[in-house]
Amino acid sequence: MGSGSIDILMRRGLSFAWDALHEAVDLSWKPSLVARVSVEATLMDADMYTGYVTFFSAEFAERMGMGEASDLPGLQVALTSEDCVTPLAD
């Protein structure tokens, strides 16, 4: 997808991550989870972009330094399961 698709990729990724983290809130064992949503240029074509959604336990994310300033390329947003207690509006 071209650079005009960055907004679409982020919206889709954030919506997917929010819904998944919202479902985790209702689990009986109450996991504390983090999702990293990112968009960056592909390796083969700098004018094409792809999106990623990666889930971590909050403990692992803290050990990795997620939430701190990052030198990773591309646009990134982190969400926690505690952020996603309410469902997204339709």
C-alpha positions in Angstrom: 0.0 0.0 0.0 1.3 3.5 -0.8 1.8 6.4 1.6 -1.8 7.4 1.4 -2.7 4.2 3.1 -0.8 4.9 6.3 -3.9 6.3 8.0 -6.0 3.3 6.9 -3.3 0.8 8.1 -3.1 2.5 11.5 -6.9 2.7 12.0 -7.3 -1.0 11.1 -4.4 -2.0 13.4 -5.6 0.1 16.3 -9.2 -1.2 15.9 -8.0 -4.8 15.8 -5.7 -4.3 18.8 -8.4 -2.5 20.8 -10.9 -5.3 20.2 -8.4 -8.0 21.1 -7.3 -6.2 24.3 -10.9 -5.5 25.2 -11.7 -9.2 25.0 -8.7 -9.9 27.3 -10.3 -7.7 30.0 -13.1 -10.3 30.3 -10.8 -13.3 30.8 -11.0 -14.9 34.2 -7.2 -14.7 34.8 -7.1 -10.9 33.9 -3.9 -10.7 31.9 -2.2 -7.4 31.6 -1.3 -7.1 27.9 0.2 -4.5 25.6 -0.2 -4.2 21.8 2.2 -2.3 19.6 0.6 -1.1 16.4 3.1 0.1 13.8 3.3 1.1 10.1 6.6 1.4 8.2 7.9 1.2 4.7 8.6 -2.2 3.3 12.1 -3.4 2.8 11.7 -3.9 -1.0 10.0 -0.6 -1.8 10.3 2.5 0.4 7.1 3.9 -1.3 5.0 0.9 -0.1 3.9 0.6 3.6 2.7 -2.3 5.7 1.2 -2.5 9.2 2.0 -4.7 12.1 0.1 -5.5 15.4 2.2 -7.3 18.0 0.9 -8.4 21.4 3.1 -8.8 24.6 2.5 -9.5 28.2 2.9 -6.2 30.1 5.8 -7.7 32.1 7.7 -8.6 28.9 6.9 -5.2 27.3 8.3 -3.4 30.4 11.5 -5.5 30.2 11.8 -4.5 26.5 11.4 -0.9 27.3 8.2 -0.5 25.4 6.5 2.9 26.0 9.9 4.6 26.1 11.3 6.6 23.3 12.2 4.2 20.5 14.7 4.4 17.6 12.6 1.8 15.7 11.5 3.1 12.2 8.0 4.0 11.3 4.9 5.1 13.2 4.1 3.3 16.4 1.3 3.4 19.0 1.1 1.3 22.2 -2.1 0.2 23.8 -2.6 -1.6 27.1 -5.5 -3.9 28.1 -6.3 -1.4 30.8 -6.7 1.3 28.1 -9.3 -0.9 26.3 -11.9 -1.6 29.1 -14.7 -0.1 27.0 -15.6 -1.4 23.6 -15.1 0.7 20.5 -18.2 2.4 19.1 -19.7 0.8 16.0 
